[in-house]
């Protein structure tokens, strides 16, 4: 990819296409820093929730998980938990099961990255997160046979889905 059209220094990694009402197409190519400065994306950060999840995981790591080691880079699962960083792309396969549980805990049940989005979509994303969380609570209420709570949660989910 080419250089950022704004700063002309860094590599453009964000590619935006706007189409006007007249059908005119305008493309912009920005680096991550310029996209953040223009408010098009949030600056990535190591969330407090992820830190808490990793700390909790470090206390409850099973002996089987502790012995997992990536054949490519030699990173152990225990080292990953302590550092919070994977060593290579193969780690996702080597640590598949425990990573899936960690990701679910730290991302409110989501197991896939949904990408970056403009701030203008913040309210929509928050609503989707609330719906996912309520659906998990609904499943728990049904499993616990708390049908009154389940009905309340079902109604709240319907309200959010209609807005």
C-alpha positions in Angstrom: 0.0 0.0 0.0 1.0 3.6 -0.5 1.8 6.3 2.0 -0.7 8.1 4.2 -2.4 10.9 2.2 -2.5 13.1 5.3 1.0 12.9 6.9 2.8 11.4 3.9 5.2 9.7 6.3 3.7 6.4 7.3 2.1 3.5 5.4 -1.6 3.8 4.8 -3.5 1.0 6.5 -7.0 2.6 6.6 -8.8 2.9 3.3 -12.0 4.8 3.3 -14.4 5.2 0.4 -17.2 7.8 0.6 -19.8 8.0 -2.1 -21.7 11.3 -2.3 -25.4 11.5 -3.1 -24.4 12.4 -6.7 -22.6 9.1 -6.9 -19.1 10.6 -6.7 -16.6 8.3 -5.2 -13.9 9.8 -2.9 -11.2 7.5 -1.6 -8.9 8.3 1.4 -5.9 6.3 2.5 -4.6 7.0 6.0 -2.2 5.6 8.5 -3.5 4.4 11.9 -2.2 7.5 13.7 -4.0 9.9 11.3 -7.2 7.9 11.4 -7.1 8.1 15.2 -6.5 11.9 15.1 -9.4 12.4 12.8 -11.6 10.4 15.1 -12.3 7.6 12.6 -11.1 4.8 14.8 -10.3 4.3 18.5 -6.7 4.1 19.6 -6.1 0.4 20.5 -5.4 -0.1 24.2 -4.8 -3.0 26.5 -8.1 -3.0 28.3 -8.4 -3.3 32.1 -10.9 -6.2 31.5 -8.3 -8.2 29.5 -5.7 -7.6 32.2 -8.1 -8.8 34.9 -9.0 -11.9 32.8 -5.3 -12.8 32.3 -4.7 -12.4 36.0 -7.6 -14.6 36.9 -6.4 -17.2 34.3 -2.9 -17.2 35.8 -4.3 -18.3 39.1 -6.5 -21.1 37.5 -4.2 -22.5 34.9 -4.4 -26.3 34.8 -1.3 -28.6 34.6 -2.3 -29.6 31.1 -2.5 -26.0 30.0 0.8 -25.1 31.8 2.6 -27.8 29.7 1.3 -26.5 26.3 4.2 -25.2 24.2 4.2 -23.8 20.7 6.4 -25.9 18.4 7.2 -22.9 16.2 8.4 -20.3 18.7 8.8 -22.3 21.9 6.4 -20.1 23.9 4.6 -21.9 26.7 1.0 -21.2 27.6 2.2 -20.1 31.1 4.6 -17.6 29.6 1.7 -16.2 27.5 -0.5 -15.8 30.5 2.4 -14.0 32.4 3.3 -11.7 29.5 0.0 -11.2 27.8 1.6 -11.5 24.4 1.7 -14.4 21.9 5.0 -15.3 20.2 3.9 -16.3 16.7 0.8 -17.0 14.6 1.0 -20.7 15.3 0.3 -20.0 19.0 -3.4 -19.6 18.1 -3.5 -23.2 17.1 -1.1 -24.5 19.9 -3.3 -22.8 22.6 -6.6 -23.0 20.8 -8.8 -24.3 23.7 -7.6 -22.1 26.6 -7.3 -19.1 24.3 -11.0 -19.5 23.2 -12.0 -19.5 26.9 -9.9 -16.4 27.6 -11.3 -14.5 24.6 -14.8 -15.3 25.6 -14.3 -14.1 29.1 -12.6 -10.9 28.1 -14.9 -10.0 25.2 -18.3 -10.7 26.9 -18.8 -14.0 25.1 -17.6 -13.0 21.6 -15.0 -15.3 20.1 -14.2 -13.4 17.0 -12.6 -10.0 16.3 -15.2 -7.7 14.8 -12.7 -5.1 13.5 -12.3 -1.4 14.0 -15.3 0.9 13.5 -15.9 4.7 13.4 -16.9 6.3 16.6 -20.3 7.1 15.1 -21.1 3.4 15.4 -20.4 3.4 19.1 -24.0 3.3 20.2 -24.9 0.5 17.8 -21.9 -1.6 19.0 -22.8 -0.9 22.7 -26.4 -2.1 22.0 -25.1 -5.3 20.3 -22.8 -5.9 23.3 -25.7 -5.5 25.7 -27.8 -7.9 23.6 -25.1 -10.5 23.7 -24.6 -10.1 27.4 -28.4 -10.4 28.0 -28.6 -13.5 25.9 -25.9 -15.1 28.0 -27.8 -14.2 31.2 -31.0 -15.5 29.6 -29.3 -18.9 29.0 -28.0 -19.0 32.6 -31.5 -18.1 33.9 -33.1 -20.9 31.9 -30.4 -23.4 33.0 -31.1 -22.4 36.6 -34.8 -22.7 35.9 -35.4 -19.0 37.0 -38.2 -18.5 34.4 -39.3 -15.2 35.9 -35.9 -13.7 35.3 -35.7 -15.4 31.9 -38.9 -13.7 30.9 -37.6 -10.3 32.0 -34.4 -10.8 30.1 -36.3 -12.0 26.9 -38.4 -8.8 27.0 -35.3 -6.6 27.5 -33.6 -8.3 24.5 -36.7 -7.7 22.3 -36.7 -4.0 23.3 -33.1 -3.6 22.4 -33.4 -5.5 19.1 -36.3 -3.3 18.0 -34.4 0.0 18.6 
